[in-house]
Amino acid sequence: MTIGRLAALMGCALGVMAVNVVVVVLYMVVYGHVIDRGHEKAHYDAHVQIAAPYCSIVAGMPLMFFVGLWAGGFWGAKLAVQSALIIGATYAVIDLVSLAAAGWTSRMGVLVAISSLTKLAAVYVGALVARWQAG
């Protein structure tokens, strides 16, 4: 495993995190303009605090699956699982650091644990599928 390959895998984790942020923003646009219109900004700020972790979990699983599938196919069957674990671990570490910076609450801790475990499982399964497809 070279430094360049490691950096690319960590970049994949950051890419999934960025796409998750876009998903939350799109959800809030739909929520604010279609589902629950006409409230003050504070209402939407409070709602995004509740909805964002769930959006991350729901959108993150297929995203991580496809990243695992891509990494397994791109880096080869031999490194598929190792690549998936690096991506999943990087995402989990970034999530934990951001949780620590935002202030730890038990609710947030549970949601980050669920988010990290589901994403790790999804990227792992994606890598296994890529390895299986490679023969």
MIDREN-869658 format. One record per atom (N, C-alpha, C, O, CB): residue number from 1; residue in one letter; chain; x, y, z. Coordinates in pm, whole numbers, plus 32768, in hexadecimal, padded with zeros to 4 digits. Each point is the difference from the previous one (the first is absolute). Glycine has a CB too. Layout:
BEGIN
- NUM	a	A	X	Y	Z
...
***
This chain:
BEGIN
- 1	m	A	8055	7F8B	8000
- 1	m	A	7FAB	8075	8000
- 1	m	A	805A	807C	8000
- 1	m	A	804D	8016	805E
- 1	m	A	7EF8	7F6D	801D
- 2	t	A	80B1	80CB	7F1D
- 2	t	A	8051	8078	7FF5
- 2	t	A	7FBA	8077	8042
- 2	t	A	7F88	7FFA	801E
- 2	t	A	80DC	7FAF	7F0C
- 3	i	A	7FE7	80C0	80ED
- 3	i	A	7FC7	8079	803B
- 3	i	A	7F97	803C	7FA3
- 3	i	A	7F99	8031	802F
- 3	i	A	813F	7FFA	804C
- 4	g	A	7F41	7FD1	7F04
- 4	g	A	7F9F	8035	7F9F
- 4	g	A	7F7C	7FB3	8003
- 4	g	A	7F95	803C	7FF9
- 4	g	A	8129	800D	7F79
- 5	r	A	7F4C	7F35	8097
- 5	r	A	7F88	7FAC	8006
- 5	r	A	7FB3	801A	8082
- 5	r	A	7F86	8009	8000
- 5	r	A	80ED	7F47	7F74
- 6	l	A	7FD7	80BD	80FA
- 6	l	A	7FC2	801E	8081
- 6	l	A	7FB9	8088	7FFC
- 6	l	A	7F91	800E	8033
- 6	l	A	8120	7F68	8041
- 7	a	A	7F91	80EC	7F51
- 7	a	A	7FC3	8085	7FF4
- 7	a	A	7F82	7FFC	7FA9
- 7	a	A	7F9E	8044	801E
- 7	a	A	8146	8024	7FFD
- 8	a	A	7F1F	7F4A	7F7A
- 8	a	A	7F8A	7FF3	7FAB
- 8	a	A	7F8B	7FC1	804B
- 8	a	A	7F8E	802A	7FF0
- 8	a	A	8107	7FC3	7F47
- 9	l	A	7F88	7FAE	8119
- 9	l	A	7F96	7FBE	804D
- 9	l	A	7FC7	805F	806A
- 9	l	A	7F87	8002	8016
- 9	l	A	80E7	7F20	7FC3
- 10	m	A	7FE9	812B	8067
- 10	m	A	7FCF	8063	8061
- 10	m	A	7FB0	806C	7FB9
- 10	m	A	7F9E	8032	8037
- 10	m	A	8127	7FA0	805D
- 11	g	A	7F63	8051	7EF4
- 11	g	A	7FB4	805F	7FB1
- 11	g	A	7F75	7FCC	7FDE
- 11	g	A	7FA0	804D	7FF8
- 11	g	A	8135	8008	7FAA
- 12	c	A	7F20	7F28	8049
- 12	c	A	7F7C	7FC3	7FE8
- 12	c	A	7FA5	8014	8078
- 12	c	A	7F8A	8021	7FF1
- 12	c	A	80E0	7F34	7F78
- 13	a	A	7FCD	8098	810E
- 13	a	A	7FB0	8014	807A
- 13	a	A	7FD4	8091	800B
- 13	a	A	7F8D	801C	8023
- 13	a	A	80F0	7F2A	804F
- 14	l	A	7FDC	8117	7F70
- 14	l	A	7FDC	808E	8003
- 14	l	A	7F99	8021	7F95
- 14	l	A	7FA8	8053	8015
- 14	l	A	813C	7FE3	8043
- 15	g	A	7F27	7F89	7F36
- 15	g	A	7F9E	8014	7F95
- 15	g	A	7F75	7FD3	8029
- 15	g	A	7F9E	8044	7FE4
- 15	g	A	8117	7FA0	7F76
- 16	v	A	7F43	7FA9	80E8
- 16	v	A	7F7E	7FD1	8031
- 16	v	A	7FC8	8061	8067
- 16	v	A	7F88	801C	8001
- 16	v	A	80BD	7EF6	7FD6
- 17	m	A	8012	8123	807E
- 17	m	A	7FD4	8061	8064
- 17	m	A	7FCA	807E	7FBC
- 17	m	A	7F9A	8037	802B
- 17	m	A	810F	7F6E	8078
- 18	a	A	7F9A	8089	7EF5
- 18	a	A	7FD2	8077	7FB7
- 18	a	A	7F79	7FE6	7FBC
- 18	a	A	7FA8	8056	8003
- 18	a	A	8148	7FEE	7FD8
- 19	v	A	7F01	7F47	7FE8
- 19	v	A	7F80	7FDF	7FC1
- 19	v	A	7F92	7FF6	8069
- 19	v	A	7F8F	8029	7FE6
- 19	v	A	80EA	7F5C	7F62
- 20	n	A	7FA7	8046	812D
- 20	n	A	7F9D	7FFB	806C
- 20	n	A	7FD2	808C	8028
- 20	n	A	7F8A	8015	801B
- 20	n	A	80DF	7F17	8037
- 21	v	A	7FF2	8133	7FB1
- 21	v	A	7FDB	808B	8020
- 21	v	A	7FA2	8036	7F93
- 21	v	A	7F9E	8043	8020
- 21	v	A	813F	7FE1	8059
- 22	v	A	7F41	7FBF	7F0A
- 22	v	A	7FAA	802C	7F92
- 22	v	A	7F75	7FC1	800E
- 22	v	A	7F9B	8043	7FE8
- 22	v	A	812E	7FD7	7F82
- 23	v	A	7F31	7F68	80BC
- 23	v	A	7F7F	7FBD	8013
- 23	v	A	7FAF	8045	806E
- 23	v	A	7F88	8015	7FF1
- 23	v	A	80DE	7F10	7FC5
- 24	v	A	7FDB	80FF	80B6
- 24	v	A	7FBA	8045	806E
- 24	v	A	7FCD	8088	7FD0
- 24	v	A	7F8F	8026	8020
- 24	v	A	8102	7F65	808B
- 25	v	A	7FBF	80BD	7F0A
- 25	v	A	7FD5	8083	7FCC
- 25	v	A	7F89	7FEE	7FA3
- 25	v	A	7F9F	804B	800A
- 25	v	A	814C	800D	8009
- 26	l	A	7F1B	7F47	7F94
- 26	l	A	7F8F	7FE7	7FA6
- 26	l	A	7F83	7FD7	804D
- 26	l	A	7F91	802B	7FDF
- 26	l	A	8111	7F91	7F6E
- 27	y	A	7F6F	7FF1	8118
- 27	y	A	7F8E	7FDB	8054
- 27	y	A	7FC2	807B	803F
- 27	y	A	7F86	800F	8001
- 27	y	A	80E3	7F12	802C
- 28	m	A	7FEA	8137	8009
- 28	m	A	7FCB	8078	8042
- 28	m	A	7FBC	805E	7F9D
- 28	m	A	7F9F	8043	8024
- 28	m	A	8115	7FA9	8088
- 29	v	A	7F7D	801A	7EDA
- 29	v	A	7FBD	8051	7F99
- 29	v	A	7F75	7FC9	7FE5
- 29	v	A	7F9F	804B	7FFC
- 29	v	A	8140	7FEF	7F9C
- 30	v	A	7F18	7F44	8056
- 30	v	A	7F7D	7FC1	7FE8
- 30	v	A	7FA7	8010	807B
- 30	v	A	7F8A	8020	7FF3
- 30	v	A	80DF	7F39	7F6F
- 31	y	A	7FCF	8091	8114
- 31	y	A	7FB2	800D	807C
- 31	y	A	7FCB	808E	8010
- 31	y	A	7F8B	8014	8022
- 31	y	A	80FF	7F36	8048
- 32	g	A	7FCB	8118	7F7F
- 32	g	A	7FD9	808B	8016
- 32	g	A	7FA4	8039	7F96
- 32	g	A	7FB1	805A	801D
- 32	g	A	8123	7FC0	8055
- 33	h	A	7F34	7FB3	7F12
- 33	h	A	7FB0	8038	7F94
- 33	h	A	7F87	7FAC	7FDA
- 33	h	A	7FA4	8032	7FBF
- 33	h	A	812A	8035	7FF0
- 34	v	A	7F30	7F1A	8078
- 34	v	A	7F93	7FA8	7FD8
- 34	v	A	7FB7	7FC4	8079
- 34	v	A	7F85	8005	8006
- 34	v	A	80F9	7FC8	7F29
- 35	i	A	7FCC	7FFC	812F
- 35	i	A	7FC3	7FB2	806B
- 35	i	A	7FC8	8058	806F
- 35	i	A	7F8D	7FEE	8029
- 35	i	A	8110	7F5A	7FA1
- 36	d	A	7FB2	8116	8067
- 36	d	A	7FD7	8050	8075
- 36	d	A	8025	8092	7FEA
- 36	d	A	8061	8032	8039
- 36	d	A	7FBD	7F06	805F
- 37	r	A	7F96	810B	7F15
- 37	r	A	801E	808A	7FDA
- 37	r	A	7FD0	8065	8067
- 37	r	A	7FA8	7FE4	8051
- 37	r	A	804B	7FD6	7EC2
- 38	g	A	8049	80BD	80E7
- 38	g	A	7FCC	8073	8049
- 38	g	A	802E	8013	808F
- 38	g	A	7FC0	804A	804B
- 38	g	A	7F85	7F9B	7F25
- 39	h	A	8127	7FDB	80B8
- 39	h	A	8030	800F	808A
- 39	h	A	8078	805D	8006
- 39	h	A	803C	8022	7F9A
- 39	h	A	7F71	7EF8	809C
- 40	e	A	8073	810E	8042
- 40	e	A	8077	8051	8018
- 40	e	A	807E	7FAC	7FEB
- 40	e	A	7FFB	7F85	8002
- 40	e	A	7F86	810B	80A1
- 41	k	A	80EF	7FB4	7F48
- 41	k	A	8080	7FBD	7FEC
- 41	k	A	8023	7FA6	8076
- 41	k	A	803B	7F95	7FEC
- 41	k	A	8010	812C	7F87
- 42	a	A	7F94	7F67	8105
- 42	a	A	8020	7FB1	8077
- 42	a	A	7FBD	7F76	7FFC
- 42	a	A	8039	7F9E	8030
- 42	a	A	7FDF	8138	8053
- 43	h	A	7F71	7F24	7F45
- 43	h	A	7FBA	7F7F	7FF2
- 43	h	A	8050	7FA1	7FA8
- 43	h	A	8011	7F8B	8021
- 43	h	A	7F12	80E9	7FFE
- 44	y	A	810D	7FBF	7F71
- 44	y	A	804C	7FAC	7FA3
- 44	y	A	808A	7FDE	8038
- 44	y	A	8033	7F92	7FE8
- 44	y	A	7F52	80D7	7F59
- 45	d	A	80B7	7FF3	8108
- 45	d	A	8081	7FE4	8042
- 45	d	A	7FF0	7F8E	8065
- 45	d	A	8056	7FA8	8008
- 45	d	A	7FF0	8148	7FD9
- 46	a	A	7F4E	7F13	806A
- 46	a	A	7FE8	7F95	8061
- 46	a	A	7FE5	7F7B	7FB9
- 46	a	A	802D	7F96	802D
- 46	a	A	7F77	8114	8075
- 47	h	A	8013	7F5C	7EF1
- 47	h	A	7FDF	7F85	7FB8
- 47	h	A	807D	7FC0	7FC2
- 47	h	A	800E	7F85	8004
- 47	h	A	7F0E	80D8	7FCC
- 48	v	A	813D	7FF2	7FF9
- 48	v	A	8077	7FC7	7FC1
- 48	v	A	805A	7FBE	8068
- 48	v	A	8046	7FA0	7FE0
- 48	v	A	7FAD	810E	7F6C
- 49	q	A	800B	7F84	812F
- 49	q	A	804F	7FC0	806A
- 49	q	A	7FCD	7F72	801B
- 49	q	A	804F	7FA8	8021
- 49	q	A	7FDE	813A	8045
- 50	i	A	7F53	7F09	7F8C
- 50	i	A	7FC5	7F7C	8016
- 50	i	A	800C	7FA9	7F83
- 50	i	A	801E	7F89	800A
- 50	i	A	7F42	80DC	809C
- 51	a	A	8089	7FD6	7EE5
- 51	a	A	7FF7	7FB2	7F84
- 51	a	A	8087	7FDB	7FC4
- 51	a	A	800C	7F98	7FC0
- 51	a	A	7F1E	80DA	8018
- 52	a	A	813B	7FE1	803A
- 52	a	A	8081	7FE9	7FBD
- 52	a	A	803E	7F78	801D
- 52	a	A	802D	7FBE	7FA3
- 52	a	A	7FF6	8136	8068
- 53	p	A	7FE2	7EE0	8072
- 53	p	A	803C	7F7B	8017
- 53	p	A	7FB4	7F8F	7FBA
- 53	p	A	803D	7FA0	7FD0
- 53	p	A	8015	80B4	810C
- 54	y	A	7F2A	7FB7	7F20
- 54	y	A	7FB2	7F97	7FBE
- 54	y	A	8014	8004	7F68
- 54	y	A	8008	7F98	7FC0
- 54	y	A	7F4F	8075	80FA
- 55	c	A	80B2	806B	7F0E
- 55	c	A	801E	800C	7F72
- 55	c	A	8087	7FC2	7FE1
- 55	c	A	8010	7FBC	7F9A
- 55	c	A	7F67	8117	8059
- 56	s	A	80EA	7F44	8064
- 56	s	A	8085	7FC9	7FEC
- 56	s	A	7FFF	7F68	8004
- 56	s	A	8045	7FBF	7FB2
- 56	s	A	801C	810F	80B4
- 57	i	A	7F52	7EFA	7FF4
- 57	i	A	7FF9	7F6E	8009
- 57	i	A	7FBC	7FC7	7F84
- 57	i	A	8034	7FA2	7FC3
- 57	i	A	7FC3	806C	8139
- 58	v	A	7F97	802A	7EDF
- 58	v	A	7FB2	7FCA	7F8F
- 58	v	A	804B	8012	7F7C
- 58	v	A	8008	7FA2	7FB0
- 58	v	A	7F23	8090	80CC
- 59	a	A	810B	8043	7F6C
- 59	a	A	8047	8019	7F82
- 59	a	A	808C	7FC3	8002
- 59	a	A	8034	7FDB	7F97
- 59	a	A	7F49	80F7	804A
- 60	g	A	80BF	7F24	8095
- 60	g	A	8089	7FD1	8009
- 60	g	A	8012	7F6E	7FDF
- 60	g	A	8069	7FD8	7FCC
- 60	g	A	7FB8	80D3	80DC
- 61	m	A	7F7B	7F03	7F76
- 61	m	A	8010	7F70	7FE5
- 61	m	A	8011	7FE3	7F6A
- 61	m	A	8061	7FBC	7FDC
- 61	m	A	7F14	8015	80EF
- 62	p	A	8033	805E	7EDD
- 62	p	A	8018	7FE3	7F73
- 62	p	A	807D	8046	7FC9
- 62	p	A	8045	7FC9	7FAA
- 62	p	A	7EC6	801A	803A
- 63	l	A	8112	8095	804E
- 63	l	A	8079	8044	7FD4
- 63	l	A	807C	7FAF	8022
- 63	l	A	8059	7FED	7FAD
- 63	l	A	7F34	80F0	806F
- 64	m	A	807A	7EF4	805F
- 64	m	A	8074	7FB2	802A
- 64	m	A	8006	7F79	7FB8
- 64	m	A	806D	7FCF	7FE2
- 64	m	A	7F8B	80A3	80FE
- 65	f	A	7F96	7F53	7F05
- 65	f	A	8000	7F83	7FB4
- 65	f	A	8041	8015	7F77
- 65	f	A	8056	7FB3	7FD7
- 65	f	A	7ED8	8002	80A1
- 66	f	A	80A9	80B5	7F43
- 66	f	A	8037	8019	7F7B
- 66	f	A	8093	802B	8005
- 66	f	A	804C	7FE2	7FA5
- 66	f	A	7ECE	805E	800F
- 67	v	A	810D	8006	80B6
- 67	v	A	808E	8022	8010
- 67	v	A	8050	7F80	8019
- 67	v	A	806E	7FF1	7FCA
- 67	v	A	7F55	80F5	8092
- 68	g	A	8009	7EBF	7FF4
- 68	g	A	8043	7F80	8016
- 68	g	A	8009	7FAE	7F80
- 68	g	A	8065	7FC1	7FE5
- 68	g	A	7F4B	8042	8107
- 69	l	A	7FE5	7FFF	7EC7
- 69	l	A	7FFE	7FBA	7F80
- 69	l	A	8068	803B	7FA2
- 69	l	A	804A	7FB7	7FBD
- 69	l	A	7EC3	8015	8062
- 70	w	A	80F9	80B9	7FDC
- 70	w	A	8061	8044	7FAB
- 70	w	A	808E	7FE4	802E
- 70	w	A	8056	7FDD	7FAF
- 70	w	A	7F03	80D6	8022
- 71	a	A	80C0	7F5B	80B0
- 71	a	A	8087	7FEB	8035
- 71	a	A	802D	7F70	7FEA
- 71	a	A	8073	7FE7	7FDD
- 71	a	A	7F65	80CB	80CF
- 72	g	A	7FCD	7EF1	7F68
- 72	g	A	8022	7F74	7FEA
- 72	g	A	801E	7FE2	7F6F
- 72	g	A	805A	7FB2	7FE1
- 72	g	A	7F19	8013	80E0
- 73	g	A	8043	8079	7EE6
- 73	g	A	8019	7FEB	7F71
- 73	g	A	807A	804C	7FCF
- 73	g	A	804B	7FCD	7FAD
- 73	g	A	7EC3	8012	8034
- 74	f	A	8107	8098	8053
- 74	f	A	806F	8054	7FD4
- 74	f	A	8086	7FCF	8035
- 74	f	A	8061	7FF9	7FB5
- 74	f	A	7F02	80C7	8040
- 75	w	A	80A2	7F1E	808B
- 75	w	A	807F	7FD8	803E
- 75	w	A	8018	7F69	7FF4
- 75	w	A	806B	7FD1	8025
- 75	w	A	7F80	80EF	8079
- 76	g	A	7FB4	7EF7	7F31
- 76	g	A	8015	7F71	7FEC
- 76	g	A	7FC7	7FAD	8072
- 76	g	A	7FF1	802F	8071
- 76	g	A	80DA	8007	7F0D
- 77	a	A	7F17	7F4D	8062
- 77	a	A	7FC2	7FA6	8060
- 77	a	A	8059	7FE7	807A
- 77	a	A	7FCD	7FEB	806E
- 77	a	A	7FBA	7FAA	7ED5
- 78	k	A	80FA	806E	80A9
- 78	k	A	805D	7FE4	806D
- 78	k	A	7FF8	806B	806E
- 78	k	A	800D	7FE0	8076
- 78	k	A	808A	7FAD	7EE6
- 79	l	A	7F53	80F0	807E
- 79	l	A	7FFB	806E	8061
- 79	l	A	7F73	8032	801B
- 79	l	A	7FF0	8067	8042
- 79	l	A	80F2	7FD9	7F72
- 80	a	A	7EB9	7F7B	801C
- 80	a	A	7F76	8030	800B
- 80	a	A	7FD5	8013	8091
- 80	a	A	7FCF	806B	8025
- 80	a	A	7FFD	7F22	7F06
- 81	v	A	8045	800F	8127
- 81	v	A	7FD3	8008	808B
- 81	v	A	8055	8062	804F
- 81	v	A	7FCC	804E	8050
- 81	v	A	7FE3	7EC5	7FA3
- 82	q	A	80D3	80EB	7FF6
- 82	q	A	8058	805F	8045
- 82	q	A	7FDB	8090	7FDB
- 82	q	A	7FFD	8057	8057
- 82	q	A	80BB	7EFD	7FAA
- 83	s	A	7F2B	80C4	7F81
- 83	s	A	7FD8	8086	7FD4
- 83	s	A	7F7D	8029	8043
- 83	s	A	7FF2	8072	802C
- 83	s	A	8082	7F69	7EF9
- 84	a	A	7F2E	7FC9	80E1
- 84	a	A	7F7F	801E	803E
- 84	a	A	8010	8023	8093
- 84	a	A	7FC0	805E	8031
- 84	a	A	7FD1	7F08	7F2D
- 85	l	A	80C2	8051	80E7
- 85	l	A	8014	801C	808E
- 85	l	A	8044	8087	8017
- 85	l	A	7FE1	8045	8061
- 85	l	A	802F	7EC5	7FC8
- 86	i	A	804A	811B	7F7F
- 86	i	A	8040	8084	800B
- 86	i	A	7F9A	806F	7FEA
- 86	i	A	7FFF	8063	8048
- 86	i	A	80DC	7F3B	7F6A
- 87	i	A	7ED0	8051	7FEA
- 87	i	A	7F99	8065	7FE5
- 87	i	A	7FA0	800A	8076
- 87	i	A	7FE3	806E	802F
- 87	i	A	802E	7F64	7EDA
- 88	g	A	7FBF	7FBD	8127
- 88	g	A	7FA3	8000	8071
- 88	g	A	803C	8039	807F
- 88	g	A	7FBE	804C	8047
- 88	g	A	7FD5	7EF0	7F54
- 89	a	A	80EA	809F	8081
- 89	a	A	8042	8033	8078
- 89	a	A	8019	8096	7FF7
- 89	a	A	7FF0	8048	8063
- 89	a	A	807A	7ED9	7FBD
- 90	t	A	7FBC	810E	7F6A
- 90	t	A	8015	8090	7FEE
- 90	t	A	7F80	804D	8018
- 90	t	A	8001	8066	8044
- 90	t	A	80B4	7F6A	7F17
- 91	y	A	7EDD	7FFE	806D
- 91	y	A	7F80	8044	8014
- 91	y	A	7FDB	8002	8094
- 91	y	A	7FD2	8066	8034
- 91	y	A	7FE4	7F52	7EE5
- 92	a	A	805D	7FD8	812B
- 92	a	A	7FDD	7FF8	808E
- 92	a	A	8054	8060	8054
- 92	a	A	7FCD	8042	805A
- 92	a	A	7FF1	7ECF	7F85
- 93	v	A	80C3	80F7	8003
- 93	v	A	8058	805B	804C
- 93	v	A	7FD6	8091	7FEB
- 93	v	A	7FFB	804D	805F
- 93	v	A	80C3	7F0E	7F8C
- 94	i	A	7F25	80C9	7F99
- 94	i	A	7FD4	808A	7FE4
- 94	i	A	7F7D	801D	8048
- 94	i	A	7FEE	806C	8038
- 94	i	A	8085	7F8D	7EE7
- 95	d	A	7F32	7FA7	80E0
- 95	d	A	7F80	8011	8046
- 95	d	A	8015	8012	8096
- 95	d	A	7FC2	8055	803F
- 95	d	A	7FCE	7F20	7F11
- 96	l	A	80C8	803A	80E9
- 96	l	A	801C	800A	8090
- 96	l	A	8043	8084	8025
- 96	l	A	7FE0	803C	8067
- 96	l	A	8034	7ECC	7FA1
- 97	v	A	8048	8125	7FA5
- 97	v	A	8043	8080	801A
- 97	v	A	7F9C	8073	7FF8
- 97	v	A	8004	805C	8052
- 97	v	A	80D5	7F46	7F52
- 98	s	A	7ED0	805A	7FF9
- 98	s	A	7F9C	806A	7FF4
- 98	s	A	7F9D	7FFB	8074
- 98	s	A	7FD1	8069	802E
- 98	s	A	8047	7F91	7ED8
- 99	l	A	7FC8	7F90	8129
- 99	l	A	7FA9	7FF3	8074
- 99	l	A	8042	803B	807D
- 99	l	A	7FC0	8046	804D
- 99	l	A	7FD9	7EEC	7F4E
- 100	a	A	80E6	80B1	8077
- 100	a	A	8049	8037	8072
- 100	a	A	8008	8098	7FF9
- 100	a	A	7FF8	8044	8066
- 100	a	A	808C	7EE8	7FA9
- 101	a	A	7F8D	8108	7F78
- 101	a	A	8009	8091	7FF0
- 101	a	A	7F79	8044	8016
- 101	a	A	7FFA	8072	8030
- 101	a	A	80C1	7F6C	7F2F
- 102	a	A	7ED9	7FDE	807F
- 102	a	A	7F7A	803A	800E
- 102	a	A	7FCA	7FF5	808D
- 102	a	A	7FA0	8044	8024
- 102	a	A	8037	7F84	7EF0
- 103	g	A	8065	7FE4	813C
- 103	g	A	7FCE	7FEA	8087
- 103	g	A	7FB7	7F7B	8007
- 103	g	A	7F9B	7FEC	7FBC
- 103	g	A	8051	810C	8069
- 104	w	A	8046	7EB1	802C
- 104	w	A	7FCE	7F77	8009
- 104	w	A	7F7C	7FFC	804B
- 104	w	A	7FF5	8035	806E
- 104	w	A	80F5	7F75	7F8B
- 105	t	A	7EB2	8017	7FCD
- 105	t	A	7F85	7FDC	8047
- 105	t	A	7FE9	7F6B	7FE8
- 105	t	A	8031	7FC9	7F9E
- 105	t	A	7F6A	8124	804B
- 106	s	A	801C	7ED5	806E
- 106	s	A	7FEA	7F70	7FF1
- 106	s	A	7FB0	7FE2	7F81
- 106	s	A	8019	7F9D	7FBD
- 106	s	A	7FEF	8048	813D
- 107	r	A	7F97	8071	7EE6
- 107	r	A	7FB0	7FED	7F86
- 107	r	A	805A	8006	7F85
- 107	r	A	7FF6	7FAD	7FA6
- 107	r	A	7F40	80B7	80CC
- 108	m	A	8122	8000	7F8B
- 108	m	A	805B	800D	7F8F
- 108	m	A	805F	7F8A	7FF9
- 108	m	A	8020	7FD0	7F93
- 108	m	A	7FD1	8129	807D
- 109	g	A	803C	7ED8	8062
- 109	g	A	805A	7F8D	8003
- 109	g	A	7FC1	7F84	7FC7
- 109	g	A	803F	7FB6	7FB5
- 109	g	A	802D	80AC	8111
- 110	v	A	7F16	7F86	7F5E
- 110	v	A	7FB9	7F8B	7FCB
- 110	v	A	7FEE	800D	7F69
- 110	v	A	8013	7F9F	7FB6
- 110	v	A	7F75	8045	8126
- 111	l	A	8053	8093	7EF6
- 111	l	A	7FEB	8013	7F71
- 111	l	A	8083	7FF4	7FB2
- 111	l	A	8001	7FC9	7F92
- 111	l	A	7F3C	80CC	80A1
- 112	v	A	812F	7F9D	8003
- 112	v	A	8082	7FF2	7FBD
- 112	v	A	802A	7F6E	7FFD
- 112	v	A	8037	7FD1	7F9C
- 112	v	A	800B	8117	80AD
- 113	a	A	7FA5	7ECF	8022
- 113	a	A	8021	7F71	8002
- 113	a	A	7FAF	7FB5	7F96
- 113	a	A	8038	7FAE	7FB7
- 113	a	A	7FFD	8062	813F
- 114	i	A	7F4A	800B	7F03
- 114	i	A	7FAC	7FBF	7F9B
- 114	i	A	802E	8026	7F74
- 114	i	A	800C	7FAB	7FA8
- 114	i	A	7F31	8055	80F6
- 115	s	A	80DE	8081	7F4E
- 115	s	A	802E	8030	7F7E
- 115	s	A	8083	7FBE	7FD8
- 115	s	A	800E	7FD2	7F8F
- 115	s	A	7F80	8108	809C
- 116	s	A	80D0	7F22	8031
- 116	s	A	8083	7FC6	7FE0
- 116	s	A	7FF6	7F6A	7FE4
- 116	s	A	803D	7FCF	7FA1
- 116	s	A	802F	80DF	80EE
- 117	l	A	7F47	7F0A	7FC1
- 117	l	A	7FF3	7F70	7FEC
- 117	l	A	7FB8	7FDD	7F7E
- 117	l	A	8028	7FA4	7FB9
- 117	l	A	7FD6	8041	813D
- 118	t	A	7F98	8065	7EEA
- 118	t	A	7FB8	7FE4	7F83
- 118	t	A	8057	8021	7F87
- 118	t	A	7FFE	7FB8	7F9C
- 118	t	A	7F28	8076	80D7
- 119	k	A	8124	803F	7F96
- 119	k	A	8058	8024	7F90
- 119	k	A	8072	7F9D	7FF1
- 119	k	A	8024	7FDC	7F90
- 119	k	A	7FA1	8115	8093
- 120	l	A	8074	7EE3	804B
- 120	l	A	806C	7F9D	7FFB
- 120	l	A	7FCC	7F7D	7FC4
- 120	l	A	8044	7FC2	7FAE
- 120	l	A	802A	80A8	811B
- 121	a	A	7F1C	7F6C	7F61
- 121	a	A	7FC5	7F86	7FC8
- 121	a	A	7FE5	8010	7F6B
- 121	a	A	801A	7FA5	7FB2
- 121	a	A	7F7F	8027	812D
- 122	a	A	8034	80A8	7EF9
- 122	a	A	7FDF	8016	7F73
- 122	a	A	807D	8002	7FA8
- 122	a	A	8001	7FC4	7F95
- 122	a	A	7F36	80BD	80B2
- 123	v	A	8133	7FC3	7FE5
- 123	v	A	807A	8005	7FB0
- 123	v	A	8041	7F77	7FFB
- 123	v	A	803B	7FDA	7F9B
- 123	v	A	7FE5	8117	80A3
- 124	y	A	7FD8	7EC4	802E
- 124	y	A	8037	7F78	8004
- 124	y	A	7FB6	7FA4	7F9F
- 124	y	A	803E	7FB5	7FB5
- 124	y	A	8004	806F	813C
- 125	v	A	7F39	7FE2	7F11
- 125	v	A	7FB1	7FAE	7FA4
- 125	v	A	801C	8028	7F70
- 125	v	A	800A	7FAA	7FA8
- 125	v	A	7F43	803C	8107
- 126	g	A	80C0	809C	7F37
- 126	g	A	8022	802D	7F79
- 126	g	A	8085	7FC7	7FD2
- 126	g	A	800E	7FD6	7F8D
- 126	g	A	7F71	80FB	809C
- 127	a	A	80E4	7F2E	8030
- 127	a	A	8082	7FC7	7FDD
- 127	a	A	7FF7	7F6A	7FEA
- 127	a	A	8042	7FCB	7FA6
- 127	a	A	802E	80E9	80DE
- 128	l	A	7F40	7F08	7FCC
- 128	l	A	7FEF	7F6F	7FED
- 128	l	A	7FBE	7FE2	7F7A
- 128	l	A	8026	7FA0	7FBB
- 128	l	A	7FC9	8042	813D
- 129	v	A	7FAF	806F	7EE3
- 129	v	A	7FBF	7FED	7F7D
- 129	v	A	8065	8017	7F90
- 129	v	A	8002	7FB6	7F9E
- 129	v	A	7F1F	8092	80C2
- 130	a	A	8132	801F	7FAE
- 130	a	A	8066	801B	7F99
- 130	a	A	8062	7F8C	7FF6
- 130	a	A	8028	7FD8	7F93
- 130	a	A	7FC2	811F	8097
- 131	r	A	803C	7ED4	8049
- 131	r	A	805E	7F8F	8000
- 131	r	A	7FBE	7F84	7FC2
- 131	r	A	8040	7FB5	7FB6
- 131	r	A	8032	80A7	8118
- 132	w	A	7F10	7F91	7F51
- 132	w	A	7FB6	7F8E	7FC8
- 132	w	A	7FF3	800F	7F68
- 132	w	A	800F	7F9E	7FB7
- 132	w	A	7F72	8047	8123
- 133	q	A	8063	8095	7EF7
- 133	q	A	7FF2	8018	7F71
- 133	q	A	8084	7FEA	7FB5
- 133	q	A	8002	7FD9	7F8C
- 133	q	A	7F47	80CA	80A7
- 134	a	A	8125	7F79	8014
- 134	a	A	8083	7FEF	7FBE
- 134	a	A	8025	7F6D	7FF1
- 134	a	A	805A	7FDD	7FB4
- 134	a	A	7FEF	80FF	80AC
- 135	g	A	7F70	7ECF	7FEA
- 135	g	A	801A	7F71	7FEF
- 135	g	A	8048	7FCB	8073
- 135	g	A	801F	7F89	8004
- 135	g	A	7FE6	8090	7F0D
***
